[in-house]
Amino acid sequence: MATTTIGVKKKTSLFAQLWESICKGGVLVWLSCLFMGLGLILKGQVIKGIIYLLVEVAFVLFIVLFAGYYLGLLGSLGTVAEIIVGYEEFFGDLIPIYAYKHNSFQILLFNVLIFGVIFFFVYLWMRSVVDCYKAKLRADAGEPPISFTSELKTYLNSNFHVTILALPTIGVLAFTVFPLITMILLAFTNFDRAHLPPANLFTWNGFSIFKEIFNFGATGAVSISATFTRILIWTIIWAICATFLNYIFGMILALLINKKGIRFKKMWRTIFVTTIAVPQFVTLLLMSKILADEGIVNQLLIQWGFEPIKFFTGSGLTAKITVIVINLWVGIPYTMLMTTGILMNIPASLYESAKIDGASPFIMFVKITMPYMLFVTTPYLITQFIGNLNNFNVIYLLSGGNPLTSSLYYAGETDLLITWLYKLSLNQQMYNLASAIGILMFVISASLSLITYNMSASVKREEEFQ
């Protein structure tokens, strides 16, 4: 089946194909812009044309019968929360019976879904116009129309990837993209505990919550901007310590175990691998109990005549050091295993040449081991750093963000941005502020990832890796 007569190039964008189809298609294509599939029906691809036409009819009914109502409420997110639908007599008194009329969150969510349907329909409309133009070209060239059966067969052959990926794509859109867009939009509303649906309505609030976050000149005992700044600084310090200390100590541990003359190498590796076999949350919960104010460690200190140490409820510095040290204990074995394999691949000839030149072990580590390791593991370090910026488990399971302080806005001394966000949304029901913090966390994480990765030697000198 020849395809040379079809002027629309497959490799051009859909917009370019649409523009070419409208400019060169003539009256038939123009009519197909109004009545989807009309050109296909007239050119012999009846089933496909009818499907397009039914999609258009279903979309119009969807807009008229369902979407129009919620689109009309998008600007206000609802005007009436409750209405009286009747009265009930109770010991001689008439008690009003209420029903909920508008739900702001439902209106917002439905509008996100409606716009998703609209974008999908626009895509199908563009496809229908391009398909109509292709059918016209085939007819003008005297070629027979493509049967609907043969088009379906392509989804088991050349377009099989579309068949396989269709269901996962729908799942990602339904359970990831649409909820994510909804949560982002919440940052531009006043959705908090004073405006909880369905009893209350919330409205659009613009960038007011972002102004509060960046209002660094705010006065008062506690401010959102001051809390955000302090927690952001601690989050970055935590991510640096949790990433690079684990990396350095894990590498040193791997070097010690692999050093010539060390006996029972397999036994030492097995011991550290065994620590990984225990689920991390079990280890963290156990350590939080052991180091609690009434935990085993403090009980032993009291018996030995020492003052108990408030690891998580005393000073903020003590709590921060504690969570960093415990994270080292949990994370070093992972780094040790990863770096062991890489260290074994460093050419031994490099070390032999360095020894001949009189280089000390420290110089060999700085000039040979570290550059090689950083060259290979920079993407891993970036991933770990971003993961530690959002490391909810370690902080929440160990300290719960404690110790509490009155100088922070619903946050503790060891809270990260992610745990602060959790507390704001779950405990304080300040969903707009939590959504705004989530957006800022994404911007920070994405910016650091892209900038660091593009500046790394792994990207700039990728061809030098042997």
Residue pairs with C-beta under 8 A, 6 or more apart in sequence:
1 143
1 146
2 143
5 137
5 138
5 140
5 141
5 143
6 134
6 137
6 138
7 20
7 24
7 137
8 17
8 20
8 21
8 130
8 133
8 134
8 137
9 17
12 20
14 123
14 126
14 127
14 130
15 126
17 130
17 133
18 126
18 129
18 130
20 133
21 29
21 129
21 130
21 132
21 133
22 29
22 30
22 33
22 129
24 133
25 32
25 39
25 129
25 132
25 133
25 136
26 136
28 38
28 39
28 42
28 43
28 132
28 136
29 39
29 129
29 132
29 133
29 136
31 38
31 39
32 38
32 39
32 40
32 128
32 129
32 132
33 125
33 129
35 53
35 56
36 52
36 53
36 55
36 56
36 124
36 125
36 128
37 48
37 49
37 50
37 51
37 52
37 53
37 56
37 128
37 132
38 49
38 53
38 132
39 49
39 132
39 133
39 135
39 136
40 46
40 48
40 49
40 52
40 128
40 131
40 132
40 135
41 49
41 50
41 53
42 49
43 132
43 135
43 136
43 138
43 139
43 145
44 135
44 139
44 144
44 145
45 131
45 135
45 145
45 146
45 147
45 148
46 148
47 148
48 131
48 148
48 151
52 124
52 128
52 131
55 121
55 124
56 125
59 117
59 121
62 117
67 114
67 117
67 118
70 107
70 110
70 111
70 114
71 111
71 114
73 79
73 102
73 107
74 107
74 108
74 111
75 204
76 203
77 102
77 104
77 107
77 108
77 189
77 201
77 202
77 203
77 204
78 101
78 102
78 103
78 104
78 107
78 201
79 102
79 201
80 101
80 102
81 100
81 101
81 102
81 197
81 198
81 199
81 200
81 201
82 98
82 99
82 100
82 101
82 199
83 98
83 99
83 101
84 96
84 97
84 98
85 97
85 98
85 99
86 96
86 97
87 94
87 95
87 96
87 97
88 94
88 95
88 97
89 95
100 198
100 199
102 201
103 197
103 198
104 189
104 191
104 195
104 197
104 201
104 202
104 203
105 191
105 197
105 202
106 197
106 198
108 182
108 185
108 186
108 189
109 178
109 182
112 178
112 181
112 182
112 185
113 178
116 173
116 178
135 145
135 146
138 144
138 145
138 146
139 145
155 162
155 163
156 163
183 435
183 438
184 435
184 438
184 439
185 435
186 431
186 432
186 435
187 209
187 210
187 432
187 435
187 436
187 438
187 439
188 204
188 205
188 206
188 207
188 209
188 432
189 202
189 203
189 204
189 205
189 432
190 202
190 203
190 205
190 208
190 432
191 202
191 431
191 432
192 202
192 429
192 430
192 431
192 432
192 433
193 428
193 429
193 430
194 200
195 201
195 202
195 203
196 429
202 432
205 432
209 432
209 433
209 436
210 436
212 218
212 223
212 224
212 225
212 433
213 224
213 225
213 228
213 433
213 436
213 437
213 440
214 225
215 223
215 224
215 225
216 225
216 226
216 229
218 224
218 225
218 226
221 406
221 407
222 406
222 407
222 408
222 409
223 409
224 409
224 433
226 409
227 408
227 409
227 410
227 411
227 420
228 417
228 437
230 408
231 408
231 411
231 415
231 416
231 417
231 420
232 417
232 444
234 320
234 413
234 414
234 415
234 416
235 389
235 416
235 417
236 389
238 320
238 323
238 324
238 388
238 391
238 395
238 416
239 385
239 386
239 388
239 389
239 391
240 385
241 324
241 327
242 324
242 327
242 331
242 384
242 388
242 391
242 394
243 381
243 384
243 385
243 388
244 381
245 324
245 328
246 327
246 328
246 331
246 332
246 334
246 335
246 384
247 335
247 339
247 377
247 381
247 384
249 328
249 332
249 335
250 331
250 332
250 333
250 334
250 335
250 336
250 338
250 339
251 335
251 336
251 339
251 343
251 369
251 373
253 272
253 332
253 335
253 336
254 335
254 336
254 337
254 339
254 340
254 343
255 343
255 365
255 369
256 262
257 265
257 268
257 269
257 336
257 340
258 265
258 340
258 343
258 344
262 268
269 336
269 337
269 340
272 332
272 333
272 336
272 337
273 333
273 337
275 283
275 330
275 333
276 333
276 334
276 337
280 330
280 393
281 393
281 397
283 330
284 326
284 330
284 393
284 394
284 397
284 398
285 397
287 326
287 398
288 312
288 397
288 398
288 399
289 295
289 296
290 296
290 297
291 297
291 298
291 311
291 312
291 322
292 298
292 311
292 312
293 308
293 310
293 312
293 313
297 309
297 311
298 308
298 309
301 307
301 308
301 309
302 308
309 318
310 318
310 403
311 318
311 319
311 322
312 319
312 322
312 398
312 399
312 400
312 402
312 403
312 414
313 319
313 402
313 403
314 403
315 403
315 413
316 403
316 405
316 413
316 414
319 399
319 402
319 403
319 413
319 414
320 413
320 414
322 398
322 399
323 394
323 395
323 398
323 399
323 414
326 394
326 398
327 394
330 394
338 377
338 380
339 373
339 377
342 372
342 373
342 376
342 377
343 369
343 373
346 368
346 369
346 372
350 368
351 364
351 368
354 363
354 364
354 367
354 368
355 364
359 367
374 381
374 457
375 457
375 458
375 461
375 465
376 458
376 465
378 453
378 456
378 457
378 458
379 453
379 456
379 458
382 448
382 449
382 452
382 453
382 456
385 448
385 452
386 445
386 448
386 449
389 416
389 417
389 418
389 441
389 444
389 445
389 448
390 416
390 417
390 418
390 441
390 445
391 416
391 418
392 416
392 418
392 419
392 422
395 401
395 414
395 415
395 416
395 418
395 419
396 419
396 422
399 412
399 414
400 412
401 411
401 412
401 413
401 414
401 415
401 419
401 420
401 423
402 412
402 413
402 414
403 412
403 413
403 414
404 412
404 413
405 411
405 412
405 413
408 415
410 420
410 423
410 424
410 427
410 428
410 430
411 420
411 423
415 423
417 437
417 440
417 441
418 441
420 437
421 434
421 437
421 438
421 441
422 434
424 430
424 431
424 433
424 434
424 437
425 431
425 434
453 459
458 465
